[in-house]
Amino acid sequence: MPDKKADLAGPGIGDYDELEKVLPQDYSSLLTPRETQKAVYAAKQYIEENLCKELNLIPVTVPLIVDAESGLNDYLDRDGSRGPIGFHISNDNDENPIDAEVVQAATKWKRMALKYFGMETGEGLLTDMRAVRKDYFLDHDHSAYVDQWDWELAITEKQRNLQYLTEVVEKLWKVLKGAEIHVQELFPQLKTDRYPDMPDNLTFMHAEDILDAYPDLPRKQRETEIAKEYQAIFIYGIGWTLEDGYPHELRAADYDDWVTETTSKDGTPMHGINGDILVWNPVTKRRHELTSMGIRVNAETLKKQLEITGQLDFLKFPYHKAIVNNEIPLSIGGGIGQSRTFMLLLKKAHLGEVSVTVWPKVLKDMCQKKNIHILE
C-alpha cells in the first residue's frame, strides 16, 4: 500500500526521475515569451480588480520580513518540515538588534492588519504577496519563490459556517473563470480543443468523502483521481483526522479552522470550515492546486487545535493572544497562487515559464529537452 503518512506534506514528487515522467512529452507553448508576459499582466490586473469588487477588498502593502518574536510567520505544515529563513540584523552595533524571518505566507499578518486598517464586518484587504519557501522540492509547480494574492475579510460569528464558506469560494471561482475568458479574448490561440477550459462551476466535496471514494490511496493520488473526474473541486475539511487515522493534509493549527464540527448534505458529521480549490491541469495531466483558504480560528478553536498539535506554547505570541482576547476581527481568508494561476490560464507546463526564480541545472536541462523554455 502507498505510504499515506509520507504524503501528508510536500508536493508529492520525490525526485527528478519521477518529474521527467510527469512533464509532457509533446509540449509546445501556445504563446511566445513576449505574449506570455503581456498575458500574465492582463490576467493579474483582471484578477486583482475583480477580487476587490467581489469580496469588497482594498489593496494594501504586505511585509517580506517579520520579527521572529511576533509569531506572525506561517509554518505551513504543523510537522515542522518547512521552516522560514531567519537572519540577524545587528543594528546599532548590536545594541538594538532584531532577529527577523523571511515571510513564508502572510496568513497571520493579514488578520492583524484587518484591525490596523480599521476593517469592519464585510470589509477586507488584498495583498500582492512575495515569499520564500526554502524547503520545497523544486518541480514543475513548486518553487522556492512564492507569489500569492493573499486576502482577508472580516466576518461575524454567524458567518462561521460551511454555507458562507461556499458562497465566498464561488465568488473566487467566478473571478478565476472570468480571468480565463478575459485572456482568451486577448489571445485567441489559448482557446484550443487540445487543452479544455476550466468548468463554469466547482464541485464541492468533503475530504472524508474523497477518502471514502479512494480509501487505499494517499492524499495526492486521491486528489489526482477526483480532479480528473470533476475537473475543478473544492475540498472541505483539510486538517482534521479522517477515518483512516490521517488528516487529508497537515494544516497549521493557528489560522484555518479545521476542528469545528459541521454536517454534510446527507447529515453525516464532519469537521472543518476550510479547504482547497484543485483543478485538473490538461497540460501536465495532474492535480493543480490554486488556493488554500478557510474561515479562521476563533479563541475556542485556536486553543483546541493547539492542544491537538501539542503547540499550546504558541499562546505566548502577540498574534495568538490577540485571538484569545478577541482583539482582532473574526475572518475568512486565503492565498491564491499567482504563478500557479497564470500557468493554468496560459496552458503552460512549468511555473518557470511565468515567473523568474532559481532552478537546479538538472531541471533546466530536462525542460530544455522537452521544449519548455523557463525564464532566467
Order of alpha helices (4+ residues) and beta strands (2+ residues): alpha-alpha-beta-beta-beta-alpha-beta-alpha-beta-beta-alpha-beta-alpha-alpha-beta-beta-beta-beta-beta-alpha-alpha-beta-alpha-alpha
